[in-house]
Amino acid sequence: MVSLEELFDQFCKYLDGKLKWSERENKSRIWTSTIFNFFSELNKREPIPFVKEKEYMRVDYIWRYDTSRYSTNDIELAVEHENVMEKIDTLLNEEIQHLIDIKARKKVGIFYIPQGDEKEFIKKIQERIKMQSIKSGLEEYLIILGYSTTRHKKRVILLKGFFFNGDGNLKSQKEKIISQKRQ
């Protein structure tokens, strides 16, 4: 399994030119299937692919170890993706809480919120992770936030990645600009 930092870079590269912001809400199935196709393609490149499941314990997508090849069926990756802009409290109480509650080594949340809510959202995620009573030093989080913006007179998508350890400490952050799909 790649690091979450590498995963973010590969995610941005994979999505470059594949999505159009104006289609996000009207054609949410396209966005969701494209994003989960990325994780499926990434899984295929693993030396021993993980068993993937959708809608596992209210989490959108997971990879677990195959017990026929490993002595455990632990979860390696858990992914939550919310395509529609929701209220921050709804995302925290549902999507983020699902990630916190599931035992997985790597946890990824992908959301589209108003850019003005970013600082508050990230702060509240950090607080939620810190408040969990059972901490695992093995857990890592990647929160990806997407925004529509303009660069060089072209509409593009800004993706920001926030990397947290299992104690809720922000380790680093990255951002990438990706092109939107042309008609």
Sequence and secondary structure as in RCSB ss.txt:
>XXXX:A:sequence
MVSLEELFDQFCKYLDGKLKWSERENKSRIWTSTIFNFFSELNKREPIPFVKEKEYMRVDYIWRYDTSRYSTNDI
ELAVEHENVMEKIDTLLNEEIQHLIDIKARKKVGIFYIPQGDEKEFIKKIQERIKMQSIKSGLEEYLIILGYSTT
RHKKRVILLKGFFFNGDGNLKSQKEKIISQKRQ
>XXXX:A:secstr
   HHHHHHHHHHHHTTT  GGGTTTTHHHHHHHHHHHHHHHHHTSSS  EEEEEETTEEEEEE  TTTSS   E
EEEEEE  S   HHHHIIIIIHHHHHS EEEEEEEE   GGGHHHHHHHHHHHHHH SS  TT EEEEEEEEEEE
ETTEEEEEEEEEEEETTS EEEEEEEEEE    
